[in-house]
Amino acid sequence: MNNKTSQKIIGAAESTTIEWKKSLSVFHEIMETISAFSNTEGGKILVGVSDDGEVLGVQIGKGTIEDLVNKIGQHTDPKVFPKISVKKVGGKDVIVIDVKESRDHLVLADGLPYKRVGRTSPRMSKDEYEGLVFEKHKEKLNFDTDVCRGATLKDIDSSKVQRFLDTAKVERGFAVPAGMSIKDVFERLELSRGQKLLNTAILLFGKRPQKFFVQAKIRAGRIKGTSGQDFIDMKVVEGTIPDLREGAMKFIMDHTKHAVFFDANQRFDRWEYPLRALEEVLNNALAHRDYYSSADVNVLVYDDRVEIWNPGELPKQLTPDRLKEKHRSFPRNKFLAEKLYLIKYIERWGTGTTRVVEAMREEKLSDPVFEELSGGLNVTLIGPGKAFEKAMEHEKLNRIDLNDRQKEALDFVKEKGTVSRKQYAELTRVSLRQANDDINDLMVKRVFRRIGSGSLIRYELAS
């Protein structure tokens, strides 16, 4: 057998998926590698090859392979029965143990878990193994219906309970008898189990929810430009789910454009992004996030878009593209979702994402971008950019009632930047008193705003 054929069988070198063992006498090391291959991406163990790749061969007796198969099964949990074959390499027998990747990466060798890292098979840490066990059973666990350890009614804000009940009565007709105690309200809402409170009770009504769930917060940032990590402002929002949504909405509104103007009878109010779309995305992020994850919900505001990310991938029945279409609801936190339904934060039928699409289209904006990113769902709302300011200026001038003098002064300010009362009077050929009346009217209608003081007072376009 030539060297090329030999290398094809035993490999050119040890790797993530190839391991050489000199003989069956190092059975313990073979078992560690079987666990490591099972818990990574599988691989082949070649018994009868030295550490430097020399083919030593092994003696194969009548029951050698059968005994090896049974012995491997006895020393693994869950039992592993790899495919074992014998290859002739240079006239010598080499045992090939072909190990497949396990589905859950939880194979133990003599009671211990191993993983494959390059050409080595180190033992997993306790945290790594427990993390894999958790991932395997996560779908059977329900964060929202678990008992919140250490929480009592002293951790509940009664004013938030009352606000919830008032809203639920108005929005869904959900009512409880007047004067009902919080304990009885929680029993009615199934938010307690005996004397113990459920996690949902703390998420909705806790005085300090982050005392129990440090991950239940929103990390918000305003980034300069359209890319990069140059933060203009940053904030960590804490509190209950309603507090989180309110705080995140305020942050977004503080860092996006807003047009307000008046005529004699009406107020016109328009935001750069439809608030309904932003609220829906935040509602979904808070209702459906993976609360077992240590990650925060992220809100990033750029010059041209808003991105909202929550930990927790989509359920297997959905894809990002399906979120733009009619689809069923598969809530991760079903019990929590039922409570948020009562205050109209979410609907039961999977319409939240389609309402986001509708709200964006009503404002003639691009459809939202839904994508799975870093183990979570990222939603991008693309804004109108500079077109927003031009559109609002056009709408303002077409909706509000301006006289010819005011329109002439407006063109002047667009060109020069500012105008004084004296300049206004001279430009429009009116008295200072009339100029003052015209300018005051423009300020009431949010067309002009005053800058400076005393004799240096001038007027510029209101933003």
C-alpha positions as CSV (number, residue, x, y, z in Angstrom):
1,M,0.0,0.0,0.0
2,N,1.4,3.4,-1.0
3,N,1.6,6.4,1.3
4,K,-1.3,8.1,-0.4
5,T,-3.6,5.2,0.3
6,S,-2.4,5.0,3.8
7,Q,-3.1,8.7,4.4
8,K,-6.6,8.3,3.0
9,I,-7.3,5.7,5.7
10,I,-5.6,7.1,8.8
11,G,-5.5,10.8,7.8
12,A,-2.6,13.1,7.2
13,A,-2.7,14.4,10.8
14,E,-4.8,14.4,13.9
15,S,-7.6,17.0,13.7
16,T,-11.0,18.0,15.1
17,T,-12.4,14.8,13.6
18,I,-9.3,12.4,13.6
19,E,-7.6,10.9,16.6
20,W,-4.8,8.3,16.7
21,K,-4.4,5.8,19.5
22,K,-1.5,3.3,19.7
23,S,-3.5,0.4,21.2
24,L,-6.6,-0.7,23.0
25,S,-4.6,-0.5,26.3
26,V,-5.4,3.3,26.4
27,F,-9.1,2.5,26.6
28,H,-9.8,5.3,29.0
29,E,-8.4,7.8,26.5
30,I,-10.4,6.2,23.7
31,M,-13.6,6.7,25.8
32,E,-12.8,10.4,26.4
33,T,-12.4,10.9,22.7
34,I,-15.7,9.0,21.9
35,S,-17.5,11.4,24.3
36,A,-15.7,14.4,22.8
37,F,-16.6,13.4,19.2
38,S,-20.2,12.7,20.2
39,N,-20.5,16.1,21.8
40,T,-18.9,18.0,18.9
41,E,-19.2,17.0,15.3
42,G,-18.3,13.4,15.3
43,G,-15.0,11.8,14.1
44,K,-12.9,8.7,13.6
45,I,-10.6,7.1,16.2
46,L,-7.8,4.9,14.6
47,V,-6.4,2.4,17.0
48,G,-3.0,1.0,16.1
49,V,-1.4,4.4,15.1
50,S,1.2,6.1,17.2
51,D,1.1,9.8,18.2
52,D,3.4,10.7,15.3
53,G,1.3,8.8,12.7
54,E,3.3,5.6,12.5
55,V,1.2,2.5,11.8
56,L,1.8,0.0,14.6
57,G,-1.2,-2.2,14.1
58,V,-3.2,-4.2,16.6
59,Q,-3.8,-7.9,17.2
60,I,-7.4,-8.8,16.3
61,G,-8.8,-11.9,18.0
62,K,-12.1,-13.7,17.4
63,G,-14.1,-11.6,19.9
64,T,-12.0,-8.3,19.8
65,I,-14.5,-6.1,17.9
66,E,-17.6,-7.5,19.6
67,D,-16.1,-7.1,23.0
68,L,-15.0,-3.5,22.2
69,V,-18.5,-2.6,21.0
70,N,-20.1,-3.9,24.2
71,K,-17.4,-2.2,26.4
72,I,-18.0,1.2,24.8
73,G,-21.7,0.8,25.4
74,Q,-21.1,0.0,29.1
75,H,-18.9,3.0,29.6
76,T,-21.0,5.7,27.9
77,D,-24.2,7.3,29.0
78,P,-26.4,7.4,27.0
79,K,-25.0,4.3,25.4
80,V,-23.0,4.8,22.2
81,F,-22.6,2.0,19.7
82,P,-20.2,3.3,17.0
83,K,-19.5,1.6,13.8
84,I,-16.3,-0.3,14.1
85,S,-14.3,-1.7,11.2
86,V,-10.8,-3.1,10.6
87,K,-8.6,-1.7,7.8
88,K,-5.3,-3.1,6.5
89,V,-2.6,-0.4,6.4
90,G,0.8,-1.5,5.2
91,G,-0.1,-5.1,6.0
92,K,-1.1,-4.2,9.6
93,D,-4.6,-4.2,11.1
94,V,-5.9,-0.8,12.2
95,I,-9.2,-0.5,14.1
96,V,-11.4,2.4,12.9
97,I,-14.1,3.6,15.4
98,D,-16.5,5.8,13.5
99,V,-18.3,8.1,16.0
100,K,-21.4,10.1,15.0
101,E,-22.4,13.5,16.4
102,S,-25.1,13.1,19.1
103,R,-28.2,15.1,18.8
104,D,-28.0,16.8,22.2
105,H,-24.2,16.7,22.8
106,L,-24.7,15.1,26.2
107,V,-22.7,11.9,26.0
108,L,-20.7,11.0,29.1
109,A,-17.7,8.7,29.3
110,D,-17.4,7.0,32.7
111,G,-19.8,9.7,34.1
112,L,-17.9,12.7,32.7
113,P,-18.6,14.9,29.6
114,Y,-15.9,15.8,27.1
115,K,-15.7,18.0,24.0
116,R,-13.4,18.3,21.0
117,V,-11.1,21.3,20.7
118,G,-8.6,21.0,17.8
119,R,-6.7,17.8,18.4
120,T,-7.5,17.5,22.1
121,S,-10.5,16.2,24.1
122,P,-10.7,18.3,27.3
123,R,-13.4,17.8,29.8
124,M,-16.4,20.2,29.7
125,S,-16.8,22.6,32.6
126,K,-19.8,22.2,34.9
127,D,-21.4,25.3,33.4
128,E,-21.0,24.1,29.9
129,Y,-22.6,20.8,30.6
130,E,-25.4,22.3,32.6
131,G,-26.0,24.8,29.8
132,L,-26.4,21.9,27.3
133,V,-28.8,20.1,29.7
134,F,-30.8,23.3,30.0
135,E,-31.0,23.7,26.2
136,K,-32.3,20.1,25.8
137,H,-35.1,20.6,28.3
138,K,-35.8,24.4,27.8
139,E,-38.9,23.8,25.7
140,K,-40.4,21.9,28.6
141,L,-39.8,24.7,31.0
142,N,-42.0,27.8,31.3
143,F,-40.4,30.9,32.7
144,D,-43.6,32.8,33.0
145,T,-45.4,30.1,35.1
146,D,-42.4,29.3,37.3
147,V,-42.4,30.4,41.0
148,C,-40.3,33.5,41.7
149,R,-38.0,32.4,44.5
150,G,-38.0,34.7,47.4
151,A,-40.7,37.0,46.1
152,T,-43.6,38.0,48.4
153,L,-46.5,40.5,48.2
154,K,-44.1,43.1,49.8
155,D,-42.3,43.1,46.4
156,I,-45.5,44.1,44.6
157,D,-46.4,47.7,43.7
158,S,-50.2,48.0,44.4
159,S,-50.5,51.1,42.2
160,K,-49.3,49.1,39.2
161,V,-51.8,46.4,39.9
162,Q,-54.6,49.0,40.0
163,R,-53.4,50.6,36.8
164,F,-53.4,47.2,35.1
165,L,-57.0,46.4,36.3
166,D,-58.2,49.8,35.1
167,T,-56.7,49.3,31.7
168,A,-58.0,45.7,31.4
169,K,-61.5,46.8,32.2
170,V,-61.5,49.5,29.5
171,E,-59.7,47.5,26.8
172,R,-61.1,44.0,27.4
173,G,-64.0,44.4,29.8
174,F,-62.1,42.4,32.4
175,A,-63.4,43.5,35.8
176,V,-62.9,42.4,39.4
177,P,-65.1,43.4,42.4
178,A,-64.2,46.8,43.9
179,G,-61.9,46.6,46.9
180,M,-60.6,43.1,46.1
181,S,-57.2,42.5,47.8
182,I,-54.0,42.0,45.8
183,K,-53.8,38.5,47.1
184,D,-57.3,37.7,45.7
185,V,-56.6,39.5,42.5
186,F,-53.5,37.4,42.0
187,E,-55.6,34.3,42.7
188,R,-58.1,35.4,40.1
189,L,-55.4,36.1,37.6
190,E,-53.6,32.8,38.6
191,L,-50.4,34.8,39.4
192,S,-49.8,32.9,42.6
193,R,-49.3,29.3,43.6
194,G,-50.3,28.9,47.2
195,Q,-48.4,31.6,49.0
196,K,-45.8,31.9,46.2
197,L,-45.8,34.4,43.4
198,L,-45.1,33.5,39.8
199,N,-42.4,35.2,37.7
200,T,-45.2,36.9,35.6
201,A,-46.4,38.7,38.7
202,I,-43.0,40.3,39.3
203,L,-42.5,41.2,35.6
204,L,-45.9,43.0,35.6
205,F,-46.2,44.5,39.1
206,G,-42.9,44.3,40.9
207,K,-41.4,47.3,42.7
208,R,-37.9,46.2,41.5
209,P,-38.2,43.4,38.9
210,Q,-34.5,43.5,38.2
211,K,-33.8,42.4,41.8
212,F,-35.0,39.0,40.7
213,F,-34.4,39.1,36.9
214,V,-31.3,41.2,36.0
215,Q,-31.8,40.3,32.4
216,A,-35.3,41.9,32.2
217,K,-34.3,45.3,31.0
218,I,-33.8,47.3,27.8
219,R,-30.4,48.7,26.7
220,A,-31.0,51.6,24.4
221,G,-28.5,53.6,22.4
222,R,-28.4,56.5,19.9
223,I,-25.6,55.9,17.4
224,K,-24.2,58.7,15.3
225,G,-24.7,58.3,11.6
226,T,-25.8,55.1,9.9
227,S,-23.1,52.6,11.0
228,G,-20.4,52.1,13.6
229,Q,-20.5,52.2,17.4
230,D,-20.1,56.0,18.1
231,F,-22.8,56.4,20.7
232,I,-24.4,59.9,21.2
233,D,-26.5,58.7,24.1
234,M,-27.1,55.5,26.0
235,K,-29.6,54.4,28.6
236,V,-30.5,51.2,30.5
237,V,-34.3,51.1,31.1
238,E,-35.5,49.1,34.1
239,G,-38.8,48.4,35.8
240,T,-41.9,46.3,34.9
241,I,-42.8,45.4,31.3
242,P,-45.1,48.5,31.0
243,D,-42.2,50.6,32.5
244,L,-39.8,49.1,30.0
245,R,-42.0,49.9,27.0
246,E,-42.7,53.4,28.2
247,G,-39.0,54.1,28.9
248,A,-37.9,52.7,25.5
249,M,-40.6,54.7,23.6
250,K,-39.4,57.9,25.4
251,F,-35.8,57.2,24.4
252,I,-36.8,56.6,20.8
253,M,-39.0,59.7,20.7
254,D,-36.2,61.8,22.2
255,H,-33.9,60.8,19.4
256,T,-36.2,60.9,16.3
257,K,-37.8,63.7,14.5
258,H,-41.2,65.2,15.3
259,A,-43.2,67.8,13.5
260,V,-45.9,69.7,15.3
261,F,-47.8,72.8,13.9
262,F,-51.2,74.4,14.3
263,D,-53.7,76.4,12.3
264,A,-56.7,78.2,13.8
265,N,-58.7,75.1,14.5
266,Q,-56.4,72.0,14.4
267,R,-53.1,70.6,15.7
268,F,-51.0,68.5,13.3
269,D,-48.6,66.0,14.9
270,R,-46.4,63.7,13.0
271,W,-43.4,61.5,14.0
272,E,-40.6,60.3,11.8
273,Y,-41.6,56.7,12.5
274,P,-45.2,55.5,13.2
275,L,-45.5,55.2,16.9
276,R,-47.9,52.3,16.6
277,A,-45.2,50.3,14.7
278,L,-42.6,51.0,17.4
279,E,-45.0,50.0,20.2
280,E,-45.9,46.8,18.5
281,V,-42.3,45.8,18.0
282,L,-41.5,46.6,21.7
283,N,-44.6,44.7,22.8
284,N,-43.6,41.6,20.9
285,A,-39.9,41.9,22.1
286,L,-41.0,42.0,25.8
287,A,-43.8,39.4,25.5
288,H,-42.0,36.8,23.4
289,R,-38.3,37.2,24.5
290,D,-36.4,34.3,26.1
291,Y,-36.4,35.3,29.7
292,Y,-34.0,32.4,30.5
293,S,-31.4,34.2,28.4
294,S,-29.0,36.6,30.2
295,A,-29.2,39.1,27.3
296,D,-31.1,42.4,27.4
297,V,-33.5,43.6,24.8
298,N,-31.5,46.1,22.6
299,V,-32.8,49.3,21.0
300,L,-30.5,51.1,18.6
301,V,-31.5,54.4,17.0
302,Y,-29.5,55.4,13.9
303,D,-29.9,58.4,11.6
304,D,-31.8,56.3,9.1
305,R,-33.4,53.4,11.1
306,V,-34.4,51.9,14.4
307,E,-33.4,48.4,15.3
308,I,-35.0,46.4,18.1
309,W,-33.5,43.0,19.1
310,N,-34.8,40.5,21.6
311,P,-33.1,37.2,22.8
312,G,-34.9,34.1,21.6
313,E,-35.2,32.7,18.1
314,L,-38.5,32.3,16.3
315,P,-40.5,29.1,17.0
316,K,-39.8,26.4,14.4
317,Q,-43.2,27.0,12.8
318,L,-42.3,30.5,11.7
319,T,-39.7,32.2,9.5
320,P,-38.8,35.9,9.3
321,D,-40.6,36.2,5.9
322,R,-43.7,34.6,7.4
323,L,-44.0,37.4,9.9
324,K,-45.1,39.8,7.2
325,E,-47.9,37.5,6.2
326,K,-51.0,36.2,8.0
327,H,-49.8,33.6,10.5
328,R,-50.7,31.8,13.7
329,S,-49.4,32.9,17.1
330,F,-46.9,30.6,18.9
331,P,-46.0,32.5,22.0
332,R,-42.9,31.5,24.0
333,N,-44.4,32.9,27.2
334,K,-48.1,31.9,26.7
335,F,-49.2,32.7,30.2
336,L,-47.5,36.2,30.2
337,A,-49.0,36.8,26.7
338,E,-52.5,36.2,28.1
339,K,-52.0,38.8,30.8
340,L,-50.6,41.3,28.3
341,Y,-53.6,40.6,26.1
342,L,-55.8,42.0,28.8
343,I,-54.1,45.4,28.6
344,K,-54.0,45.3,24.8
345,Y,-50.2,45.0,24.5
346,I,-50.6,42.1,22.2
347,E,-53.3,40.2,20.3
348,R,-53.9,36.4,20.4
349,W,-53.8,35.7,16.7
350,G,-50.3,36.6,15.5
351,T,-51.3,39.9,14.1
352,G,-48.7,42.1,15.8
353,T,-46.0,41.9,13.1
354,T,-48.5,42.3,10.3
355,R,-49.8,45.5,12.0
356,V,-46.2,46.8,12.0
357,V,-46.1,46.2,8.3
358,E,-49.4,48.0,7.8
359,A,-48.3,51.0,9.9
360,M,-45.1,51.4,7.9
361,R,-46.9,51.1,4.6
362,E,-49.5,53.7,5.7
363,E,-46.7,56.2,6.1
364,K,-45.2,55.1,2.7
365,L,-42.1,53.7,4.4
366,S,-40.3,50.5,3.6
367,D,-41.5,47.2,5.0
368,P,-39.8,46.2,8.3
369,V,-36.9,43.8,8.1
370,F,-37.3,40.7,10.3
371,E,-34.2,38.6,10.7
372,E,-32.8,36.0,13.1
373,L,-29.6,37.4,14.5
374,S,-27.3,36.1,17.3
375,G,-29.8,33.8,18.8
376,G,-32.6,36.3,18.7
377,L,-35.0,38.3,16.5
378,N,-33.9,41.6,15.1
379,V,-36.5,44.0,13.7
380,T,-35.4,47.0,11.6
381,L,-37.7,49.9,10.9
382,I,-36.2,52.0,8.0
383,G,-37.0,55.7,8.3
384,P,-37.7,58.4,5.7
385,G,-34.4,60.2,6.3
386,K,-34.1,63.8,5.0
387,A,-37.3,63.3,3.1
388,F,-39.2,63.6,6.4
389,E,-38.2,67.2,6.9
390,K,-39.1,68.2,3.3
391,A,-42.4,66.4,3.5
392,M,-43.3,68.1,6.8
393,E,-42.4,71.5,5.5
394,H,-44.5,70.9,2.5
395,E,-47.4,69.7,4.6
396,K,-47.1,72.5,7.0
397,L,-47.2,75.2,4.3
398,N,-50.2,73.6,2.6
399,R,-52.2,72.9,5.8
400,I,-51.8,76.1,7.8
401,D,-53.3,79.4,6.9
402,L,-50.5,81.9,6.1
403,N,-51.0,85.3,4.6
404,D,-48.9,86.6,1.7
405,R,-46.6,88.6,4.0
406,Q,-45.9,85.6,6.2
407,K,-45.1,83.5,3.1
408,E,-42.7,86.1,1.8
409,A,-41.0,86.3,5.2
410,L,-40.8,82.5,5.3
411,D,-38.9,82.4,2.0
412,F,-36.6,85.1,3.3
413,V,-35.8,83.0,6.4
414,K,-35.2,79.9,4.3
415,E,-32.6,81.8,2.4
416,K,-31.0,83.9,5.1
417,G,-31.6,81.8,8.2
418,T,-33.2,84.3,10.5
419,V,-35.3,87.5,10.4
420,S,-35.7,90.4,12.9
421,R,-39.0,92.2,13.6
422,K,-37.6,95.3,11.9
423,Q,-36.5,93.3,8.8
424,Y,-39.9,91.7,8.6
425,A,-41.6,95.1,8.7
426,E,-39.3,96.5,6.0
427,L,-39.6,93.3,3.8
428,T,-43.4,93.2,3.9
429,R,-43.9,97.0,4.0
430,V,-46.0,97.0,7.2
431,S,-45.8,98.6,10.6
432,L,-43.8,97.2,13.4
433,R,-47.0,96.4,15.2
434,Q,-48.4,94.4,12.3
435,A,-45.0,92.7,11.9
436,N,-45.2,91.7,15.6
437,D,-48.7,90.3,15.1
438,D,-47.7,88.3,12.1
439,I,-44.6,86.9,13.8
440,N,-46.5,85.9,16.9
441,D,-49.0,84.1,14.7
442,L,-46.1,82.2,13.1
443,M,-44.8,81.2,16.5
444,V,-48.2,79.9,17.6
445,K,-48.4,77.8,14.5
446,R,-44.8,76.5,15.2
447,V,-43.5,77.9,12.0
448,F,-41.0,80.3,13.7
449,R,-39.3,80.2,17.0
450,R,-37.5,83.0,18.8
451,I,-33.8,83.1,19.5
452,G,-31.7,85.6,21.3
453,S,-32.9,88.3,23.8
454,G,-33.4,92.0,24.1
455,S,-32.4,94.0,21.0
456,L,-30.8,90.8,19.5
457,I,-34.1,88.9,19.2
458,R,-34.5,87.1,15.9
459,Y,-36.7,84.4,14.5
460,E,-35.8,81.2,12.7
461,L,-37.7,78.2,11.4
462,A,-39.0,75.9,14.1
463,S,-37.7,72.4,13.8
